[in-house]
Amino acid sequence: MRILVALVTIMVLAKSLPAATIINESAATPCDERQQYAAWVGFRPAEGEIVHLNPPRFSWPYNPGTIVPRDQVTEHTFTLQVSPRADMSK
C-alpha cells in the first residue's frame, strides 16, 4: 500500500513540473578571445602583485610573448624560491 501511495504522489508531483527546456544554438555565448591561447599563461603572480590566496598560484612562461604550437612544446626546469621577506632572507 505504501508503494502505491508513493507512486501516486510521484505521478501527481511530476504533472506539476514545468515543461522541459530545449537548449539550442540560440543559447550559445560569444567566444572569449582570451581563450584562443588559453594553454599559454602569463606570469602569476604578476610583478608587484599582492595576492591573498595562500598558497598563491605560480605560473610563468619560459619565453614570454612567444606562442609555440602544442606539438613543439619542450620541457624546461625552473627553480622557485619563496620567502616572506622581499630580500629573500630566511
C-alpha positions in Angstrom: 0.0 0.0 0.0 2.9 2.4 0.8 4.4 1.8 -2.6 1.1 2.6 -4.3 0.8 5.9 -2.3 4.3 6.8 -3.2 3.8 6.1 -6.9 0.6 8.2 -6.9 2.4 11.0 -5.1 5.2 10.9 -7.6 2.8 11.0 -10.6 0.9 14.0 -9.1 4.2 15.9 -8.5 5.5 15.1 -11.9 2.4 16.6 -13.6 3.0 19.9 -11.8 6.6 20.2 -13.1 7.2 22.7 -15.9 7.8 21.5 -19.4 11.3 20.6 -20.5 13.6 23.3 -21.7 15.4 22.7 -25.0 18.8 24.3 -25.3 19.9 25.1 -28.8 22.3 27.4 -30.7 20.4 30.5 -29.5 21.7 29.8 -26.0 25.4 30.0 -27.2 27.5 32.7 -25.8 30.2 34.5 -27.8 33.7 33.1 -27.6 36.1 34.9 -25.3 39.1 35.9 -27.4 41.4 35.3 -24.3 40.7 31.6 -24.7 42.4 31.4 -28.1 45.7 30.9 -26.3 44.5 29.5 -23.0 47.2 26.9 -22.9 49.8 29.7 -22.6 49.6 31.5 -19.3 51.2 34.8 -18.2 53.2 35.4 -15.1 51.3 34.6 -11.9 51.6 36.4 -9.6 52.4 39.4 -11.7 55.4 41.6 -10.7 54.5 43.5 -7.7 51.1 41.9 -7.4 49.9 41.2 -3.8 47.9 38.0 -3.7 45.6 37.0 -0.8 45.4 33.3 -1.8 47.6 31.0 0.3 49.4 29.3 -1.3 49.4 31.6 -4.3 49.2 30.2 -7.8 52.6 30.2 -9.5 53.0 30.2 -13.3 55.2 31.8 -15.8 56.0 31.3 -19.4 59.5 30.1 -20.3 59.8 32.6 -23.2 57.2 35.3 -22.6 55.5 36.6 -25.7 56.2 33.6 -27.8 53.5 31.2 -28.7 54.7 27.7 -29.5 52.4 25.1 -31.2 51.4 22.4 -28.8 53.3 19.7 -30.6 56.6 21.7 -30.3 56.5 22.3 -26.6 59.6 21.2 -24.8 60.3 20.7 -21.1 62.2 23.2 -19.0 63.5 23.2 -15.5 62.9 26.2 -13.1 63.9 26.9 -9.5 61.2 28.5 -7.4 62.3 30.5 -4.3 59.8 31.6 -1.8 60.4 33.9 1.2 58.2 36.0 3.4 60.8 38.8 3.0 61.5 40.9 -0.1 65.2 40.4 0.2 64.7 36.6 0.2 66.3 36.1 3.5 65.1 33.3 5.8 
